Amino acid sequence: MLKLHTSTIAALLGGLLLASSAQAELAGVQFSADTISRGADGQTTTGKLYVGANRMRVELAHQGQNRVRIHDQTRQLEWMLLPEQQAYLERAVPLPNANSGQQPTPSAETNPCQGIAELTCQRVGEETVAGRQAIKWEMTLTRDGQTLTGAQWLDVERGLPLKYQMPDGQAMELRLLGNETVAGRTVEKWQMTTSLPNAQPEHALQWYDPQLKLAVREEFPNGFVRELTNIQIGPQADALFSVPAGYHKLESPAPQR
């Protein structure tokens, strides 16, 4: 049962990667970019990313068919468009403890457990992680009569996880390596080290754009690479973030139990 509970903590914490598209939506910078993903086998997938005011659109080709995902934080809704079928799926994506769609950019003082059932966090102080100031939060998950604890450290400057430790020994730490130029932009190069008990640590690299609040390039230990190119800063058309006329709504499949 320990593994089940520990993985639950990790899942509830959500995107512990340095970058997340949700933060890009909150950054207040509108832009478009091409997306490129390359596997270790050399196969490449391309797409488009559009970030508007609290809205995001991702276009990808999947198994020979086009897929479009639109996320609207203000309306707390997400749509999956199926262009070949002229159809779409809709689902609610509520924000934790949100009275409106406008959410502040996360900071180190933002309780990382806010709005997550069964998981509580307590601020326990400030520490230095890889030479950066961080706020330490202890995490407690209580379920089925068991209580498990872990911890994460949020970067004071960025408000993002610099480090976490799980009850079963899983751990992650980020280290800033310096500044570089990627896609014509000055970005920060970070190394992410993840470790499991009785296994060698693995290292990944991320190039983080402070203005866009997301990584413009990521390299993973298995050889997988994803990046943004042709980044264009500027307002995005409203039509990009709505369901096109003539599309019919599909019923979402019932969740499996």
C-alpha positions as CSV (number, residue, x, y, z in Angstrom):
1,M,0.0,0.0,0.0
2,L,2.9,2.3,0.5
3,K,3.7,2.5,-3.2
4,L,0.1,3.3,-4.0
5,H,0.0,6.1,-1.5
6,T,3.4,7.5,-2.5
7,S,2.5,7.6,-6.1
8,T,-0.8,9.3,-5.1
9,I,1.2,12.1,-3.5
10,A,3.3,12.5,-6.6
11,A,0.2,12.7,-8.8
12,L,-1.5,15.2,-6.6
13,L,1.5,17.4,-6.6
14,G,1.1,17.7,-10.4
15,G,3.6,19.2,-12.8
16,L,6.9,19.1,-10.9
17,L,8.7,20.0,-14.1
18,L,10.2,23.4,-14.1
19,A,7.8,24.6,-16.8
20,S,4.1,24.2,-17.2
21,S,1.8,25.6,-19.9
22,A,-0.7,26.6,-17.2
23,Q,1.9,29.0,-15.8
24,A,2.5,30.3,-19.3
25,E,-1.2,31.2,-19.4
26,L,-0.9,33.2,-16.2
27,A,2.3,35.0,-17.2
28,G,0.4,37.6,-19.1
29,V,2.5,37.3,-22.3
30,Q,0.6,36.3,-25.4
31,F,2.6,34.4,-28.0
32,S,2.6,31.6,-30.6
33,A,5.2,29.0,-31.3
34,D,5.9,25.8,-33.3
35,T,6.4,22.7,-31.2
36,I,8.8,19.9,-32.1
37,S,9.2,16.5,-30.3
38,R,11.9,14.0,-31.3
39,G,12.1,10.5,-29.9
40,A,15.3,8.4,-29.5
41,D,14.2,6.5,-32.6
42,G,14.4,9.8,-34.6
43,Q,10.7,10.1,-35.2
44,T,9.5,13.7,-35.1
45,T,6.1,15.2,-34.1
46,T,5.3,18.8,-34.9
47,G,2.5,21.1,-33.8
48,K,1.5,24.6,-32.8
49,L,1.1,26.4,-29.4
50,Y,-0.9,29.5,-28.9
51,V,-1.1,31.3,-25.5
52,G,-3.6,34.1,-25.1
53,A,-5.0,35.9,-22.1
54,N,-5.7,33.0,-19.6
55,R,-6.2,30.7,-22.6
56,M,-4.1,28.2,-24.5
57,R,-4.4,26.2,-27.7
58,V,-2.3,23.2,-28.6
59,E,-2.4,21.6,-32.1
60,L,-0.9,18.1,-32.7
61,A,-1.2,15.2,-35.1
62,H,-1.9,11.9,-33.3
63,Q,-2.0,8.5,-35.0
64,G,-2.6,10.1,-38.4
65,Q,-5.4,12.4,-37.1
66,N,-5.3,16.0,-36.0
67,R,-6.1,16.9,-32.4
68,V,-6.6,20.4,-30.9
69,R,-6.8,21.1,-27.2
70,I,-8.1,24.4,-26.0
71,H,-7.9,25.4,-22.3
72,D,-9.8,28.5,-20.9
73,Q,-8.8,29.3,-17.3
74,T,-11.3,32.1,-17.0
75,R,-14.2,29.8,-18.0
76,Q,-12.6,26.8,-16.3
77,L,-13.3,24.6,-19.3
78,E,-11.3,22.5,-21.7
79,W,-12.2,21.4,-25.2
80,M,-10.7,18.6,-27.4
81,L,-11.5,19.3,-31.1
82,L,-11.6,16.5,-33.6
83,P,-11.3,18.3,-37.0
84,E,-11.8,15.2,-39.1
85,Q,-15.1,14.5,-37.4
86,Q,-16.1,18.2,-37.0
87,A,-16.8,17.3,-33.4
88,Y,-15.5,18.2,-29.9
89,L,-15.4,17.0,-26.3
90,E,-15.8,19.3,-23.3
91,R,-14.8,19.0,-19.7
92,A,-14.7,21.2,-16.7
93,V,-11.3,22.1,-15.3
94,P,-12.0,23.9,-12.0
95,L,-9.3,25.9,-10.4
96,P,-8.5,25.1,-6.7
97,N,-10.4,27.5,-4.4
98,A,-11.2,29.8,-7.3
99,N,-14.0,32.3,-7.1
100,S,-13.0,33.6,-10.6
101,G,-10.9,32.6,-13.5
102,Q,-8.2,35.1,-12.6
103,Q,-5.4,33.4,-10.5
104,P,-2.2,35.0,-9.3
105,T,1.1,33.6,-10.5
106,P,2.3,31.0,-8.0
107,S,4.9,32.0,-5.5
108,A,6.9,30.2,-2.9
109,E,4.5,31.4,-0.3
110,T,1.5,29.9,-2.1
111,N,0.4,26.7,-0.3
112,P,1.1,23.9,-2.8
113,C,-1.7,21.7,-1.2
114,Q,-4.4,24.4,-1.5
115,G,-7.6,22.9,-2.9
116,I,-6.3,19.3,-3.0
117,A,-8.4,16.8,-1.0
118,E,-6.6,14.7,1.6
119,L,-3.3,16.5,1.1
120,T,-2.1,19.2,3.5
121,C,1.0,21.3,3.5
122,Q,2.7,23.2,6.3
123,R,5.3,25.9,5.8
124,V,8.3,25.0,8.0
125,G,10.9,27.6,7.1
126,E,13.5,28.8,4.5
127,E,16.5,26.8,3.3
128,T,19.1,27.0,0.5
129,V,18.7,24.5,-2.3
130,A,21.5,24.3,-4.9
131,G,22.5,27.9,-4.0
132,R,19.0,29.3,-4.2
133,Q,16.6,30.4,-1.5
134,A,13.6,28.2,-1.1
135,I,10.6,27.8,1.2
136,K,10.2,24.3,2.6
137,W,6.7,22.8,2.8
138,E,6.0,19.5,4.6
139,M,3.3,17.5,2.9
140,T,1.0,15.1,4.7
141,L,-1.4,12.6,3.0
142,T,-3.9,10.8,5.1
143,R,-5.9,7.9,3.5
144,D,-7.2,4.5,4.6
145,G,-6.0,5.1,8.1
146,Q,-2.4,5.7,7.0
147,T,-0.4,9.0,7.1
148,L,2.5,9.6,4.8
149,T,4.7,12.6,4.8
150,G,7.0,14.2,2.2
151,A,8.5,17.6,1.5
152,Q,9.0,20.1,-1.3
153,W,11.1,23.2,-1.6
154,L,9.7,26.2,-3.6
155,D,12.1,28.6,-5.2
156,V,11.6,32.1,-3.7
157,E,12.3,33.9,-7.1
158,R,10.3,31.6,-9.4
159,G,7.7,30.0,-7.1
160,L,8.5,26.6,-8.6
161,P,9.6,23.3,-7.1
162,L,13.4,23.2,-6.7
163,K,13.3,19.9,-4.8
164,Y,11.0,17.2,-3.5
165,Q,11.3,14.1,-1.3
166,M,8.8,11.3,-1.1
167,P,8.2,8.7,1.6
168,D,9.6,5.8,-0.4
169,G,12.9,7.6,-1.2
170,Q,11.9,9.2,-4.6
171,A,13.5,12.6,-4.9
172,M,14.1,15.4,-7.4
173,E,16.3,18.5,-7.4
174,L,16.8,21.3,-9.8
175,R,20.1,23.2,-10.3
176,L,20.6,26.3,-12.3
177,L,23.6,25.9,-14.7
178,G,23.6,29.4,-16.3
179,N,22.1,31.4,-19.2
180,E,22.1,30.5,-22.8
181,T,20.3,31.6,-26.1
182,V,17.6,29.3,-27.4
183,A,15.2,30.1,-30.3
184,G,16.7,33.6,-30.3
185,R,15.8,34.2,-26.6
186,T,17.9,34.5,-23.5
187,V,16.9,31.6,-21.2
188,E,18.1,29.8,-18.1
189,K,19.6,26.3,-18.4
190,W,18.5,23.9,-15.6
191,Q,19.5,20.4,-14.7
192,M,16.9,18.2,-13.1
193,T,18.2,15.2,-11.2
194,T,15.7,12.5,-10.2
195,S,16.5,9.4,-8.1
196,L,14.9,6.2,-6.9
197,P,16.1,3.9,-4.1
198,N,18.7,1.3,-5.4
199,A,18.9,3.0,-8.8
200,Q,21.3,5.4,-10.4
201,P,20.2,9.1,-10.6
202,E,18.9,10.3,-13.9
203,H,19.5,13.8,-15.3
204,A,17.3,15.9,-17.6
205,L,17.9,19.4,-19.0
206,Q,15.5,22.3,-19.3
207,W,15.9,25.7,-20.8
208,Y,13.5,28.0,-19.0
209,D,12.2,31.3,-20.4
210,P,11.5,33.7,-17.5
211,Q,9.3,36.0,-19.6
212,L,7.1,33.2,-21.0
213,K,7.2,31.2,-17.7
214,L,7.9,27.9,-19.5
215,A,10.7,25.8,-20.9
216,V,11.4,26.4,-24.6
217,R,13.5,23.2,-24.7
218,E,13.7,19.9,-22.7
219,E,16.1,16.9,-23.1
220,F,15.3,13.7,-21.2
221,P,17.6,10.8,-20.3
222,N,16.0,8.4,-22.8
223,G,16.9,10.7,-25.7
224,F,13.5,12.4,-26.0
225,V,13.7,16.1,-26.9
226,R,10.9,18.6,-27.2
227,E,11.2,22.3,-27.9
228,L,9.6,25.5,-29.1
229,T,10.7,27.3,-32.2
230,N,9.6,30.4,-34.2
231,I,8.3,32.1,-31.0
232,Q,6.3,35.2,-31.9
233,I,5.2,37.5,-29.1
234,G,1.9,39.3,-29.7
235,P,-1.9,39.2,-29.1
236,Q,-3.6,36.0,-30.3
237,A,-7.0,36.0,-32.1
238,D,-10.0,35.1,-30.0
239,A,-11.2,32.6,-32.6
240,L,-8.2,30.4,-31.8
241,F,-9.7,29.7,-28.3
242,S,-13.3,28.8,-29.2
243,V,-15.1,25.8,-30.7
244,P,-15.6,26.5,-34.5
245,A,-19.1,26.9,-35.8
246,G,-20.6,23.7,-37.2
247,Y,-18.9,21.4,-34.7
248,H,-21.1,19.0,-32.8
249,K,-20.6,18.1,-29.2
250,L,-19.7,14.5,-28.2
251,E,-20.6,12.9,-24.9
252,S,-17.5,12.2,-22.8
253,P,-17.1,8.5,-22.0
254,A,-17.9,7.5,-18.4
255,P,-14.8,7.1,-16.2
256,Q,-13.7,3.5,-15.7
257,R,-13.8,2.1,-12.1
